[in-house]
Amino acid sequence: MEYDVISTPDLKELCLLVNEKIQEGWHPRGGIATLVLPDRYAVFYQVIVRFSSRRVSKS
């Protein structure tokens, strides 16, 4: 499994970036996280994961 985080200060851009990653086989995990700083600057985050098709054998 691969893990990544997408971040941007623009919520619409986050949606576009996540949709692009979904087309590449990634899956959003959990909800959107938001960091809001005192000067009202915000950053939005979305965790994404991608599962490999490789199976790990249990010996």
Backbone hydrogen bonds, N-H to C=O, Kabsch-Sander energy under -0.5 kcal/mol:
donor,donor_aa,acceptor,acceptor_aa,energy
2,E,50,R,-3.3
4,D,48,I,-2.4
6,I,46,Q,-2.6
8,T,44,F,-1.8
11,L,9,P,-0.6
14,L,10,D,-2.1
15,C,11,L,-2.0
16,L,12,K,-2.0
17,L,13,E,-2.8
18,V,14,L,-2.8
19,N,15,C,-2.4
20,E,16,L,-2.1
21,K,17,L,-2.1
22,I,18,V,-2.4
23,Q,19,N,-1.7
24,E,20,E,-0.8
24,E,21,K,-0.5
25,G,22,I,-1.7
26,W,21,K,-2.5
27,H,49,V,-2.9
29,R,47,V,-2.6
33,A,45,Y,-2.3
35,L,43,V,-2.7
36,V,34,T,-0.5
37,L,35,L,-0.5
37,L,41,Y,-3.1
40,R,37,L,-2.1
43,V,35,L,-2.2
44,F,8,T,-3.0
45,Y,33,A,-2.9
46,Q,6,I,-2.1
47,V,29,R,-0.5
48,I,4,D,-2.8
49,V,27,H,-2.5
50,R,2,E,-2.0
57,S,55,R,-0.6
59,S,57,S,-0.7
